[in-house]
Amino acid sequence: MRPAVLLAGAALALVTVTPTTVSADIGGLGVAPAHYDPSNPATRSYFIRSVAPGGGFSDAVAVSNSGPTPLLLNVYPVDGFTAVTAGAVFANQGSPVIKWAGWLTPGVSSVSVGPGSTIDVPFTVNVPSNAAPGDHLAGIAFQDAQPSSGGGTGAVQVHTVFRAVVGVLVQVPGSAAFHVCLGGTATQATGNPSVPTNVLVYIGDDGGLLGKPSVTVHVTGPGGYNVSQTRTLDTLLPGDEIPYPFPWPDPLTSSDSVAVTASAPGMTPPGVCPSTVSLPPGAASSVPPSGGTPAGGTPTPGHHGAGVQSPRGSGSGGADAPSAEGFLSYLPKLLAQVVLKSTFPFLLGVLAFFFLILQDRIDRKDPKLALAPARPDPELTFPGPSGRAVA
């Protein structure tokens, strides 16, 4: 189990330097690598070093203060983890070191940075001799040692803590690859009518390299229900497993079947995760780890893309003929759609009806229209056509 990555009892202003950011700068605090590789722009944001087992390196973090007052900062190493929605996050101060933060040793445990100044904070990395080949992400955190109070009354007190983290990615040479494992799935009601369900996909990285997999969730059910969604996730870190939430356009029941596939360039078929992640509150397991489409298999052809579906009871998508039970379960939703889709034409017709009534009342009060003859004038004649062509 991995520790939580959110602070409890405080409002945390957290900036993490990851491959998607250039630098961290919040509350006057800015951090970035003191040295970088000009041939690799990513190293302006975080450290990337290839280090053999038993080796190490030293470098420094440039810490700046653009604010008007001095900053007193705590400095400490942190493990990198995969966020629930994928992507890299870092552990909190005081969290147990269970991954690679133990390889990092900052040169100081605290530092003071004057207003308008920048200092270099050194650190060293020592890679154990038995380190496994692959990617190992840790970080160096700089956290405000004097949190400011935002006020509050009674039992509610708000404290703002500024923290910035610079990632340190150590790449140990050797045979390693990005590889995905799949666990079970679960469903979770959201309470949002637009997206009533989250399909939780238990997915992890059981390889040695980090990567971004493509994942397809395919749901079939009574009445010919047949919906698929495919998306590319953000980064998965080696050794992590997450319950990734797929927002689903329809409520799902125990009668629905959920199948998941995952792929990445050059990746072999996924394996089965140990599924050590517990269910979130309100979630219900829908498919055991061995259920659904076999790992790396091909889902049943259907409609792809968020919100595109074969309606329950339509019988499309190659599914079985709709049953009476499936049709009745879909009928309330069908009626609701009919009402919603017919509302605008109905209101338009009502407006046109009242407009004609109002226009008739206005015309009756017009004196010119009141004197106009109701029948044609018998003394008025029109000659017939002359038969001449008009050029």
SULVEN-V548754 format. One record per residue. SS is DSSP state (~ for helix, > for strand, _ for the rest). PHI is phi in radians with two decimals (none if undefined). NEAR is the number of other C-alpha atoms within 10 Angstrom. Layout:
SS,PHI,NEAR
SS,PHI,NEAR
This chain:
_,none,9
_,-1.75,17
_,-1.23,14
_,-1.16,12
_,-2.03,17
_,-2.12,15
_,-1.29,13
_,-1.80,9
_,1.35,10
_,-2.65,14
>,-1.57,17
>,-1.77,16
>,-1.66,14
>,-2.00,18
>,-2.13,21
>,-2.01,24
>,-1.48,28
_,-2.24,23
_,-1.02,18
_,-1.71,12
_,-2.14,13
_,-1.71,16
_,-2.81,21
>,-1.92,22
>,-2.66,20
>,-2.58,17
_,1.05,15
_,1.53,17
>,-1.55,24
>,-2.28,20
>,-2.39,31
>,-2.92,26
>,-1.02,22
_,-1.26,19
_,-2.34,14
_,-2.54,17
_,-1.66,11
_,-1.02,9
_,-1.42,7
_,-2.27,9
~,-1.00,12
~,-1.07,17
~,-1.28,22
~,-1.26,19
_,-1.77,24
_,-2.65,29
>,-1.44,27
>,-2.30,20
>,-2.37,16
>,-1.68,15
_,-2.34,17
_,-1.29,20
_,-0.94,18
_,1.51,11
_,-1.68,13
>,-3.06,17
>,-2.80,13
>,-2.21,13
>,-2.79,17
>,-2.61,18
>,-1.86,21
>,-1.45,16
>,-1.93,24
>,-2.09,22
>,-2.30,23
_,-1.63,19
_,-1.47,16
_,-1.54,10
_,-2.21,12
_,-1.10,15
>,-1.99,22
>,-1.82,17
>,-2.12,21
>,-1.47,18
>,-2.11,23
>,-2.75,22
>,-1.45,29
>,-2.43,30
>,-1.35,28
>,-1.66,24
>,-2.37,26
>,-1.62,24
_,-1.20,20
_,-1.05,14
_,-1.72,15
_,1.28,21
_,1.70,18
>,-1.53,22
>,-2.32,24
>,-2.24,28
_,-1.22,24
_,-1.47,20
_,-1.09,17
_,1.58,9
_,-1.21,13
_,-1.13,14
_,-1.47,17
_,-2.13,13
_,-2.17,16
_,-2.06,20
~,-1.13,22
~,-1.17,17
~,-1.36,18
>,-1.69,23
>,-2.33,18
>,-1.15,20
_,-1.25,15
_,-2.44,12
_,-1.71,13
>,-2.68,16
>,-2.68,18
>,-1.98,15
>,-2.07,19
_,-1.25,17
_,-1.08,16
_,1.23,13
>,-2.18,12
>,-2.35,16
>,-2.27,17
>,-1.73,15
>,-1.87,20
>,-1.37,15
>,-2.69,17
>,-2.24,14
>,-2.18,20
>,-2.14,17
_,-1.59,20
_,-1.05,14
_,-1.20,10
_,-1.78,9
_,-1.11,14
_,-1.34,18
_,-1.07,20
>,2.24,20
>,-1.65,23
>,-2.34,25
>,-1.88,24
>,-2.28,28
>,-2.79,27
>,-1.98,25
>,-1.74,26
>,-2.19,26
>,-2.15,25
>,-0.99,22
_,-1.43,17
_,-2.24,14
_,-1.03,16
>,-1.60,12
>,-1.66,13
_,-1.63,10
_,1.60,9
_,1.94,10
_,-2.21,7
_,1.10,5
_,-1.39,6
_,-1.68,9
_,-2.17,13
_,-1.87,17
>,-2.14,18
>,-1.77,17
>,-2.04,19
>,-1.57,23
>,-2.51,26
>,-2.30,25
>,-2.23,29
>,-1.81,27
>,-1.28,29
>,-2.23,28
>,-1.72,20
>,-1.75,23
>,-1.86,20
>,-1.57,22
_,-1.09,15
_,2.44,12
_,-1.35,10
_,-2.66,14
_,-2.61,20
_,-1.39,23
_,-2.57,26
>,-1.78,30
>,-2.09,23
>,-2.08,27
>,-1.79,26
>,-1.39,24
>,-2.22,27
>,-2.57,20
>,-2.07,27
>,-2.49,23
>,-1.21,18
_,-1.75,16
_,1.37,9
_,-1.77,9
_,-1.04,11
_,-1.25,11
_,-2.32,16
_,-1.25,16
>,-2.41,22
>,-1.88,21
>,-1.63,24
>,-1.53,25
>,-1.83,26
>,-1.47,26
>,-2.34,30
>,-2.54,29
>,-1.98,28
_,-1.76,24
_,-1.70,21
_,-1.84,22
_,-1.97,21
_,-1.38,23
>,-2.99,21
_,-2.20,20
_,-1.47,23
>,-1.73,15
>,-2.17,18
>,-2.08,21
>,-1.93,23
>,-2.21,22
>,-2.09,22
>,-2.15,22
>,-2.90,21
~,-1.01,25
~,1.31,25
~,1.39,24
>,-1.10,26
>,-2.72,28
>,-2.33,27
>,-2.28,25
>,-2.36,21
>,-2.23,17
>,-2.63,14
>,-1.69,13
_,-1.37,15
_,-1.32,16
_,-1.13,19
>,-1.88,29
_,-1.66,27
_,-0.98,24
_,1.51,16
_,-1.78,21
>,-2.38,30
>,-2.33,23
>,-1.59,24
>,-1.24,19
>,-1.55,19
>,-1.69,21
>,-1.09,20
>,-2.02,25
_,-1.34,18
_,-2.37,16
_,-1.21,15
_,-2.04,21
_,-2.20,11
_,-1.18,12
_,-1.40,11
_,-1.48,15
>,-1.93,19
>,-1.95,25
>,-2.21,23
>,-2.26,29
>,-2.26,23
>,-2.50,24
>,-2.68,20
_,-2.76,17
_,-0.95,10
_,1.33,9
_,-1.48,15
_,-1.30,14
_,-0.94,16
_,-1.07,23
>,-1.71,18
>,-1.84,18
_,-1.27,20
_,-1.20,16
_,0.95,19
_,-1.53,13
_,-1.42,16
_,-1.40,11
_,-1.18,17
_,-1.17,12
_,-1.02,7
_,1.48,9
>,-1.63,18
>,-2.28,16
>,-1.12,14
>,-2.07,22
>,-2.45,20
_,-1.20,12
_,-0.95,17
_,-1.58,12
_,-1.54,16
_,1.30,20
_,-1.22,17
_,-0.97,18
_,-0.96,23
_,1.40,18
_,-1.33,15
_,-1.85,13
_,-1.21,17
_,-1.05,17
_,-1.00,12
_,-2.98,21
>,-1.47,17
>,-2.03,16
_,1.93,13
_,-1.07,15
_,1.41,15
_,-1.71,14
>,-2.65,21
>,-1.67,21
_,-1.02,19
_,-1.05,24
_,1.67,25
_,-1.43,18
_,1.30,18
_,-1.49,19
_,1.38,18
_,1.37,13
_,-1.49,19
_,-1.14,15
_,-1.08,14
_,-1.15,18
_,-1.64,15
~,-1.07,12
~,-1.12,12
~,-1.13,19
~,-1.13,18
~,-1.13,14
~,-1.20,15
~,-1.59,18
~,-0.99,14
~,-1.00,11
~,-1.18,14
~,-1.10,16
~,-1.10,11
~,-1.10,11
~,-1.14,12
~,-1.08,11
~,-1.09,12
~,-1.14,10
~,-1.29,11
~,-1.66,11
~,-1.10,11
~,-1.13,11
~,-1.01,10
~,-1.10,11
~,-1.12,11
~,-1.10,10
~,-1.12,11
~,-1.09,11
~,-1.10,11
~,-1.12,11
~,-1.07,11
~,-1.19,11
~,-1.13,11
~,-1.13,11
~,-1.10,10
~,-1.12,11
~,-1.12,10
~,-1.12,11
~,-1.14,10
~,-1.17,10
~,-1.10,12
~,-1.12,11
_,-1.55,10
_,-1.40,10
~,-1.12,9
~,-1.14,9
~,-1.19,11
~,-1.15,11
~,-1.52,8
_,-1.20,8
_,-1.17,8
_,-1.52,8
_,-2.15,6
_,-1.21,7
_,-1.30,8
_,-1.21,6
_,-1.43,5
_,-1.67,6
_,-2.12,7
_,-2.23,5
_,-1.18,5
_,-1.34,6
_,-1.17,6
_,-1.41,6
_,1.47,6
_,-1.40,6
_,-1.42,5
_,-1.85,4
_,-1.27,3
